[in-house]
Amino acid sequence: MEYKKVCLMYRHKDYAVDGMRSALGLAVENMYSYGVVMDTEIEKLDEHNLESIEMLRDMEGEIYSTVPANVEKNGFEPITIEELGEKLRDMSIVIPYGLK
């Protein structure tokens, strides 16, 4: 059985935390799941949400950000737009999450 690779892309800060929980939910369902906070700075996450990200990492997922402040505040993995473009080529499903 081939596992699906899913990337959720968050461009609006109001949906980023909910989207990260969705990434964790997909990982629980045996998918390789990744999230990317793009072009927006989000608040420092609370302990509960940081634990959710650690659980996602334990299941071989990751949360990335194109914004250095998110990397510094929340420990996300840094990614450039070019690197993201390469990563998206490996995905089975790409979800633009919470667009307004």
Residue pairs with C-beta under 8 A, 6 or more apart in sequence:
3 30
3 31
3 32
4 31
4 32
4 92
4 93
5 31
5 32
5 33
5 34
5 90
5 91
5 92
5 93
6 23
6 26
6 31
6 32
6 33
6 34
6 91
6 92
6 93
6 94
6 95
7 33
7 34
7 35
7 36
7 87
7 88
7 91
7 93
7 94
7 95
8 19
8 22
8 23
8 26
8 33
8 34
8 35
8 36
8 95
8 97
9 35
9 36
9 38
9 94
9 95
9 96
9 97
10 16
10 19
10 20
10 35
10 36
10 37
10 38
10 40
10 97
10 98
11 38
11 39
11 40
11 96
11 98
11 99
12 40
12 98
12 99
12 100
13 40
13 41
13 42
13 43
14 98
15 97
15 98
16 35
16 37
16 40
16 42
16 98
17 42
17 45
17 49
18 98
19 35
19 97
19 98
20 35
20 49
20 52
20 53
20 56
20 63
21 49
21 52
22 97
23 33
23 34
23 35
23 56
23 61
23 63
24 33
24 52
24 53
24 55
24 56
24 59
24 61
26 33
27 33
27 55
27 56
27 59
27 60
27 61
28 59
32 60
32 61
33 56
33 59
33 61
34 61
34 62
34 63
34 64
34 87
34 91
35 56
35 61
35 62
35 63
35 64
35 97
36 63
36 64
36 65
36 66
36 79
36 84
37 63
37 64
37 65
37 66
37 67
37 70
37 76
38 65
38 66
38 67
38 84
39 66
39 67
40 67
41 67
41 69
41 70
42 70
42 73
42 74
43 73
44 73
44 74
45 53
45 73
45 74
50 74
50 75
53 63
53 74
53 75
53 76
56 62
56 63
62 77
63 74
63 76
63 77
64 76
64 77
64 78
64 79
64 84
65 71
65 74
65 76
65 77
65 78
65 79
66 78
66 79
66 80
66 81
66 84
68 78
70 76
71 77
71 78
79 87
88 94
